Amino acid sequence: MAERATQMSDVRCQMSDVKPILGYDQDFDKKAYKTLSLQQDSFVPQEFTRRKNQLDTRTKHNLETALGERFNLQISQVIYRIEDGRIISEEHDEPFTDVIKRGQRHRQENGSGDVEREKAEVEGFEKVQNILTDPQHQDAKVIIISPRGKTDSMYQHNFFDIYQKEGAQITMTRFASTSSIPEFLEAANQLDPFNNLTKNPKDCDFLKNPLSTYKDYEEIIENLNLDENAMTQNDYQKLTETVAALKLSYLNALYHQRYDEAKKIFIATLNLSDDIILNPGYYPDLRNQILAAPPAELIAAYGWRQPRAVLAGCGLQTNFAGQNPGEFLSALFPYSLLNFAPFARTENADTSDFPCPRCGHIITYGAGISKCPSCHLAATCG
C-alpha cells in the first residue's frame, strides 16, 4: 500500500474550458433521481420501490467503482444472469448488450476519439454472450483482454476479465495487469491457441476477440500478469465499509433533492478515502474514529477541500481547480463503455414504457425481453 501511495504523486495541469465527456459525472445521479421522482405518480407503489432500490444499488455501485478506479483496484467481480439467451445485469432491466451499445452510441455522438476501440468492445461482448449461451461451451472460461489505449485515449487502465458460467449465473472477475501488448499476445496464444488475433494486434483487436479456455484461474492469472502493486480486495473492502455511512447519506440527499449537500458528501467521500488509503500508518485508529463519527461531522471535516489530483496507473487524474464539483470524476479514466451508458439513457430515454398487466411492473419499451422480469408473465401480441 505504501508503494502505491508513493506512485500517486500530485499533479497540476490546466483544464480546457470545454467540458469533457466524463467517465462518471455526478450530475447523472442528480438527473436520475430527479427523473424517478417526477415519474413516481406513474408507478404503482411496489414498482416505484423496485425502481428506487435498483437506482440506489446502481448509484452505490458507481461510487464504489469510482473508488476502485481511483486507487487501481486489483480484483473486482460482477454477477450477471442469463435470461432468454441474453446476459442481464441486476442493475438494469434490459439485456446488457443494449446497455453498452447505448454507451458506445453516446460516446460517438459526442465526439469520442476512441470510436474504433468502443465498437470493438461492443463486438467483443456480443461474442462473449454467444459463447456463454452456447451449450457446446458449457464449462469454458471466456477472457477479454483490455490493454490500455493510446496515449490520447480515455482508456488508460490495463486489465483482463474472466467470465465463467454456472447454471443461469455468470461471474465476471476483473484483474489489473502489468502486461504489455506483446506479453498479452504471448499469453493469449498460450491460453487459446485458436484465437483470432493478428501477429501485431492493437488494443481494439484484443477487445473484439475474446479467448476461450478450459485452464484454471491460477494458470490464467499467471500468464496474464496480475498487478501485485494494485489495491487488494481486502483493502478495498475495508475502504468501502469505512465510508458506508457517507454512501448512504449521498443516496438520501439525492432522493430528497438536496443536490448541493450531495455534492459536498461526494467531495467528502473522495477526500476521506485519500486519508484512509494514503496514511496506512494511522489507518486503524482513523478507521475507528470514522466509524464512530456522525456523517454530518465527516462531511463538515472533509467536504470543503478539492479532491487531490493523482496519477493512477499511467493515466492522469487532473486538477479540479475552478471546476464545477459535478466534474470531479472527469479525471477518473473509465474502464469501459458501461461508464457512459447512463448518459445515453437519460438523454435519449423512450417514454413508451408500459406496466405488466398482472403485477404492474414497468417494462422498458424495446428491452428485448419476452416476459415480465418481476412476475414472469409471458408477453402476448394483439
SEROLO-304171 format. One line per 4 residues: their letters; for each residue x, y negated, z of C-alpha. Coordinates in nm, 4 decimals. Last residue first. Example, Ala and Ser with C-alpha at 12.3 -4.5 7.8 and 13.67 -1.06 7.14 Angstrom:
BEGIN
sa) 1.3670 0.1060 0.7140; 1.2300 0.4500 0.7800
//
This chain:
BEGIN
gcta) -5.2572 0.8154 -3.0311; -4.9367 0.9775 -2.9109; -4.8643 1.1580 -2.5853; -4.5694 1.1303 -2.3451
alhc) -4.5218 1.4096 -2.0918; -4.5850 1.3284 -1.7253; -4.2543 1.3747 -1.5402; -4.3777 1.2000 -1.2192
spck) -4.0970 0.9412 -1.1892; -3.8859 0.9549 -1.5065; -4.2072 0.9678 -1.7175; -4.1642 1.1988 -2.0129
siga) -4.0301 1.1902 -2.3689; -3.7495 0.9396 -2.3225; -3.5997 0.7243 -2.5991; -3.5897 0.4040 -2.3957
gyti) -3.7772 0.2152 -2.6675; -4.0046 0.0381 -2.4214; -3.8882 0.0818 -2.0644; -4.1410 0.2825 -1.8624
ihgc) -4.2996 0.1107 -1.5619; -4.4036 0.3798 -1.3087; -4.7805 0.3519 -1.2533; -4.8219 0.7129 -1.1360
rpcp) -5.0517 0.8804 -1.3916; -5.0969 0.6308 -1.6754; -4.7224 0.5505 -1.6753; -4.6960 0.1733 -1.6986
fdst) -4.5689 -0.0152 -2.0062; -4.2601 -0.2083 -2.1111; -4.3232 -0.4347 -2.4111; -4.1254 -0.7319 -2.2823
dane) -3.8023 -0.6281 -2.4512; -3.4934 -0.7833 -2.2943; -3.2485 -0.9501 -2.5301; -3.0738 -1.1920 -2.2942
traf) -3.1022 -0.9939 -1.9737; -3.0329 -0.6568 -2.1337; -2.7396 -0.7910 -2.3290; -2.5830 -0.9361 -2.0158
pafn) -2.6357 -0.6161 -1.8169; -2.4409 -0.4124 -2.0754; -2.1138 -0.6045 -2.0340; -1.9334 -0.4100 -1.7615
llsy) -2.0577 -0.0848 -1.9179; -1.8497 -0.1750 -2.2218; -1.5381 -0.0504 -2.0435; -1.2757 -0.1063 -1.7759
pfla) -1.3149 -0.4805 -1.7499; -1.0292 -0.7202 -1.6669; -1.1080 -0.9001 -1.3451; -1.0315 -1.2589 -1.4409
slfe) -1.3895 -1.3594 -1.5128; -1.4740 -1.2259 -1.1678; -1.4722 -1.5701 -1.0080; -1.6989 -1.7196 -1.2747
gpnq) -2.0048 -1.7694 -1.0527; -1.7938 -1.9905 -0.8274; -1.7846 -2.2502 -1.1094; -1.4277 -2.3341 -1.1946
gafn) -1.2064 -2.6168 -1.0729; -0.9263 -2.3865 -0.9615; -1.0078 -2.0194 -1.0344; -0.6519 -1.9125 -1.1114
tqlg) -0.6388 -1.6130 -1.3427; -0.6375 -1.2393 -1.2748; -0.3653 -1.1489 -1.5216; -0.3337 -0.7949 -1.6511
cgal) -0.0372 -0.5583 -1.6331; -0.1646 -0.3671 -1.3284; -0.3397 -0.6386 -1.1319; -0.1528 -0.9698 -1.1241
varp) -0.3243 -1.1970 -0.8783; -0.5135 -1.5231 -0.8300; -0.6364 -1.5519 -0.4720; -1.0021 -1.6332 -0.4142
qrwg) -1.0943 -1.9986 -0.3526; -1.1481 -2.0997 0.0078; -1.4802 -2.1613 0.1850; -1.6374 -1.8190 0.2225
yaai) -1.3812 -1.6553 0.4509; -1.4417 -1.7917 0.8025; -1.8015 -1.9096 0.7622; -1.8972 -1.5918 0.5769
leap) -1.7330 -1.3755 0.8432; -1.9197 -1.5562 1.1226; -2.2512 -1.5268 0.9396; -2.1892 -1.1524 0.8932
paal) -2.1767 -1.1035 1.2731; -1.8366 -0.9715 1.3888; -1.7856 -0.6252 1.5402; -1.6948 -0.4517 1.2134
iqnr) -1.4631 -0.7390 1.1255; -1.2809 -0.7287 1.4587; -1.2336 -0.3521 1.4326; -1.0984 -0.3896 1.0794
ldpy) -0.8557 -0.6630 1.1872; -0.7118 -0.4442 1.4624; -0.6583 -0.1532 1.2231; -0.5281 -0.3837 0.9432
ygpn) -0.2519 -0.5527 1.1418; 0.0428 -0.4203 0.9466; -0.1580 -0.3455 0.6327; -0.1935 -0.7161 0.5516
liid) -0.2570 -0.7217 0.1765; -0.5517 -0.4813 0.1818; -0.7549 -0.6288 0.4682; -0.6826 -0.9964 0.4070
dsln) -0.7500 -0.9517 0.0359; -1.0821 -0.7830 0.1108; -1.1803 -1.0778 0.3309; -1.1078 -1.3183 0.0472
ltai) -1.3087 -1.1188 -0.2072; -1.6059 -1.0664 0.0264; -1.6014 -1.4295 0.1418; -1.6291 -1.5510 -0.2177
fikk) -1.9310 -1.3259 -0.2720; -2.0884 -1.4440 0.0513; -2.0454 -1.8063 -0.0597; -2.2036 -1.7317 -0.3948
aedy) -2.4981 -1.5580 -0.2239; -2.5495 -1.8607 0.0024; -2.5709 -2.0858 -0.3015; -2.8178 -1.8392 -0.4540
rqhy) -3.0699 -1.8194 -0.1728; -3.3264 -1.6524 -0.3985; -3.4680 -1.4234 -0.1248; -3.3527 -1.1159 -0.3187
lanl) -3.0134 -1.2718 -0.3879; -2.9537 -1.3577 -0.0219; -3.0521 -1.0051 0.0854; -2.8195 -0.8426 -0.1670
yslk) -2.5280 -1.0587 -0.0504; -2.6024 -0.9932 0.3164; -2.5988 -0.6194 0.2445; -2.2602 -0.6493 0.0746
laav) -2.1279 -0.8636 0.3605; -2.2273 -0.5990 0.6145; -2.0529 -0.3285 0.4094; -1.7192 -0.5147 0.4054
tetl) -1.5437 -0.2623 0.6316; -1.7098 0.0392 0.4698; -1.5997 -0.0744 0.1242; -1.2421 -0.1192 0.2473
kqyd) -1.2272 0.2127 0.4295; -1.3482 0.3930 0.1180; -1.0895 0.2133 -0.0954; -0.8062 0.3072 0.1376
nqtm) -0.9185 0.6726 0.1324; -0.9634 0.6700 -0.2453; -0.6047 0.5561 -0.2830; -0.5128 0.2198 -0.4359
aned) -0.2651 0.2624 -0.7202; 0.1008 0.3396 -0.6526; 0.0705 0.7105 -0.7405; -0.0607 0.6341 -1.0893
lnln) -0.1684 0.9798 -1.2117; 0.0461 1.0987 -1.5004; -0.1657 1.2517 -1.7808; 0.0008 1.5944 -1.7851
eiie) -0.0025 1.6386 -1.4078; -0.3632 1.5202 -1.3895; -0.4757 1.7774 -1.6463; -0.2787 2.0566 -1.4784
eydk) -0.4265 1.9796 -1.1380; -0.7791 1.9447 -1.2772; -0.7862 2.2934 -1.4268; -0.7494 2.3716 -1.7975
ytsl) -1.0586 2.4537 -2.0015; -1.0115 2.1665 -2.2438; -1.1977 1.9327 -2.4777; -1.0383 1.6023 -2.5690
pnkl) -1.2395 1.2967 -2.6647; -1.1611 1.1221 -2.9944; -1.3224 0.7769 -3.0080; -1.1328 0.6343 -2.7111
fdcd) -0.7969 0.7874 -2.8064; -0.8146 0.6371 -3.1552; -0.9147 0.2986 -3.0074; -0.5868 0.2757 -2.8154
kpnk) -0.3849 0.3319 -3.1310; -0.2636 0.6689 -3.2572; 0.0642 0.7335 -3.4387; 0.0591 1.1049 -3.5251
tlnn) -0.3196 1.0994 -3.5654; -0.5613 1.2269 -3.3018; -0.8282 1.4808 -3.3932; -0.7629 1.7284 -3.1107
fpdl) -0.7027 2.0975 -3.1820; -0.4056 2.1325 -2.9437; -0.6265 2.0119 -2.6549; -0.4420 1.9811 -2.3238
qnaa) -0.0847 1.9948 -2.4565; -0.1576 1.7812 -2.7621; -0.3365 1.5278 -2.5433; -0.0401 1.5165 -2.3043
elfe) 0.2016 1.4332 -2.5873; -0.0375 1.1675 -2.7161; -0.0764 1.0106 -2.3704; 0.3022 1.0033 -2.3360
piss) 0.3358 0.8278 -2.6733; 0.0623 0.5792 -2.5640; 0.2363 0.5077 -2.2334; 0.1329 0.6925 -1.9192
tsaf) 0.1082 0.5245 -1.5764; -0.2483 0.6403 -1.5108; -0.5493 0.5403 -1.3004; -0.7920 0.8333 -1.2731
rtmt) -1.1675 0.8295 -1.3409; -1.3914 1.1218 -1.2443; -1.7165 1.1755 -1.4349; -1.9490 1.4332 -1.2802
iqag) -2.2322 1.5642 -1.4949; -2.5449 1.7227 -1.3482; -2.8007 1.9422 -1.5284; -2.6172 2.2619 -1.4346
ekqy) -2.2588 2.1694 -1.3546; -2.0985 1.9590 -1.6282; -1.7495 1.8121 -1.6124; -1.6275 1.4794 -1.7472
idff) -1.2675 1.3677 -1.6926; -1.1867 1.0004 -1.7474; -0.8412 0.8572 -1.8202; -0.6732 0.5337 -1.7178
nhqy) -0.4735 0.2230 -1.8130; -0.6476 -0.1052 -1.7309; -0.5725 -0.4031 -1.9555; -0.8936 -0.4247 -2.1576
msdt) -0.9551 -0.7920 -2.2332; -0.7160 -0.7622 -2.5266; -0.4506 -1.0230 -2.6119; -0.1610 -0.7978 -2.5046
kgrp) -0.3069 -0.5036 -2.6934; -0.5328 -0.2654 -2.5060; -0.4613 -0.0459 -2.2065; -0.4871 0.3241 -2.2826
siii) -0.8269 0.4883 -2.2285; -0.8084 0.8672 -2.2552; -1.1486 1.0375 -2.2627; -1.1416 1.3935 -2.1339
vkad) -1.4099 1.6623 -2.1605; -1.3975 1.9635 -1.9299; -1.5382 2.2801 -2.0830; -1.7573 2.5274 -1.8958
qhqp) -2.0719 2.5152 -2.1104; -1.9019 2.4312 -2.4386; -2.1121 2.6639 -2.6573; -2.4258 2.5455 -2.4764
dtli) -2.3822 2.1993 -2.6365; -2.5039 1.9223 -2.4040; -2.1533 1.8436 -2.2790; -2.0046 1.8345 -2.6286
nqvk) -2.2716 1.6083 -2.7784; -2.2590 1.3709 -2.4819; -1.8810 1.3395 -2.5040; -1.9159 1.2737 -2.8779
efge) -2.1622 0.9907 -2.8082; -1.9157 0.8584 -2.5511; -1.6383 0.8490 -2.8093; -1.8430 0.6646 -3.0689
veak) -1.9454 0.3989 -2.8155; -1.5839 0.3567 -2.7015; -1.4652 0.3354 -3.0619; -1.7111 0.0523 -3.1242
erev) -1.5530 -0.1263 -2.8288; -1.1995 -0.0751 -2.9563; -1.2812 -0.2041 -3.3038; -1.4733 -0.5016 -3.1613
dgsg) -1.1956 -0.6089 -2.9219; -1.1687 -0.9813 -3.0035; -1.5289 -1.0290 -2.8988; -1.7058 -1.3372 -3.0334
neqr) -2.0370 -1.3379 -2.8513; -2.2411 -1.1226 -3.0893; -1.9681 -0.8561 -3.0801; -1.9648 -0.8459 -2.6991
hrqg) -2.3428 -0.8292 -2.6696; -2.3647 -0.5479 -2.9242; -2.0974 -0.3467 -2.7462; -2.2711 -0.3875 -2.4099
rkiv) -2.6044 -0.2917 -2.5582; -2.4431 0.0170 -2.7097; -2.3069 0.0975 -2.3629; -2.6558 0.1094 -2.2117
dtfp) -2.8134 0.2890 -2.5087; -2.5562 0.5690 -2.4768; -2.6514 0.5918 -2.1094; -3.0049 0.7006 -2.1914
edhe) -3.2651 0.4692 -2.0339; -3.3933 0.4240 -1.6804; -3.0642 0.2856 -1.5480; -2.8771 0.3049 -1.2163
esii) -2.9323 0.6800 -1.1793; -2.7357 0.7252 -1.5020; -2.8720 0.9397 -1.7869; -2.6880 1.1594 -2.0396
rgde) -2.9047 1.2907 -2.3227; -3.0245 1.6383 -2.4195; -3.3768 1.5866 -2.2887; -3.2355 1.4872 -1.9495
iryi) -2.8756 1.5426 -1.8450; -2.7697 1.3838 -1.5174; -2.4911 1.1439 -1.4275; -2.2604 1.1125 -1.1252
vqsi) -1.9759 0.8612 -1.1104; -1.6309 0.9007 -0.9512; -1.3272 0.6899 -0.8713; -0.9533 0.7601 -0.8436
qlnf) -0.6501 0.5301 -0.8210; -0.8268 0.1979 -0.7619; -0.6369 -0.0950 -0.9116; -0.6743 -0.3516 -0.6287
regl) -0.9074 -0.5980 -0.8013; -1.0617 -0.3217 -1.0114; -1.1707 -0.1294 -0.7008; -1.3091 -0.4498 -0.5517
atel) -1.5090 -0.5200 -0.8670; -1.6361 -0.1612 -0.8652; -1.7632 -0.2086 -0.5101; -1.9499 -0.5217 -0.6131
nhkt) -2.0913 -0.3521 -0.9229; -2.2032 -0.0529 -0.7128; -2.3870 -0.2837 -0.4738; -2.5537 -0.4541 -0.7697
rtdl) -2.6597 -0.1204 -0.9226; -2.7956 0.0156 -0.5953; -2.9824 -0.3065 -0.5186; -3.1266 -0.3066 -0.8720
qnkr) -3.2437 0.0542 -0.8332; -3.3949 -0.0201 -0.4925; -3.5730 -0.3232 -0.6382; -3.7041 -0.1179 -0.9298
rtfe) -3.8336 0.1566 -0.7025; -3.9957 -0.0960 -0.4684; -4.1660 -0.2670 -0.7628; -4.2876 0.0712 -0.8874
qpvf) -4.4340 0.1669 -0.5494; -4.6042 -0.1718 -0.5114; -4.7800 -0.1507 -0.8529; -4.5972 -0.3740 -1.0942
sdqq) -4.6947 -0.6876 -1.2878; -4.7191 -0.9019 -0.9726; -4.3480 -0.8454 -0.9051; -4.2320 -0.9545 -1.2509
lslt) -4.1124 -1.3011 -1.1451; -3.9200 -1.1476 -0.8538; -3.7509 -0.8944 -1.0819; -3.6437 -1.1714 -1.3181
kyak) -3.4972 -1.3733 -1.0305; -3.3112 -1.0676 -0.9035; -3.1571 -1.0024 -1.2451; -3.0797 -1.3670 -1.3166
kdfd) -2.8934 -1.4160 -0.9878; -2.7032 -1.0904 -1.0319; -2.6085 -1.1987 -1.3823; -2.4737 -1.5270 -1.2450
qdyg) -2.2192 -1.3221 -1.0508; -2.0437 -1.2509 -1.3772; -1.8636 -0.9234 -1.4386; -1.6357 -0.8612 -1.7353
lipk) -1.6991 -1.2184 -1.8435; -1.7043 -1.3505 -2.1957; -1.5053 -1.6658 -2.1342; -1.6468 -2.0160 -2.0692
vdsm) -1.4677 -2.2619 -2.2946; -1.2851 -2.5306 -2.0983; -0.9799 -2.3061 -2.1067; -0.8066 -2.2050 -1.7847
qcrv) -0.4617 -2.3384 -1.6959; -0.2470 -2.0879 -1.5130; -0.1328 -2.0051 -1.1628; -0.0028 -1.6682 -1.0483
dsmq) 0.0196 -1.5183 -0.7016; 0.2028 -1.1853 -0.6803; 0.0159 -0.8540 -0.6711; 0.3243 -0.6329 -0.7012
tare) 0.4121 -0.6906 -0.3365; 0.0677 -0.5746 -0.2253; 0.1026 -0.2533 -0.4266; 0.4374 -0.1841 -0.2645
am) 0.2866 -0.2389 0.0804; 0.0000 0.0000 0.0000
//
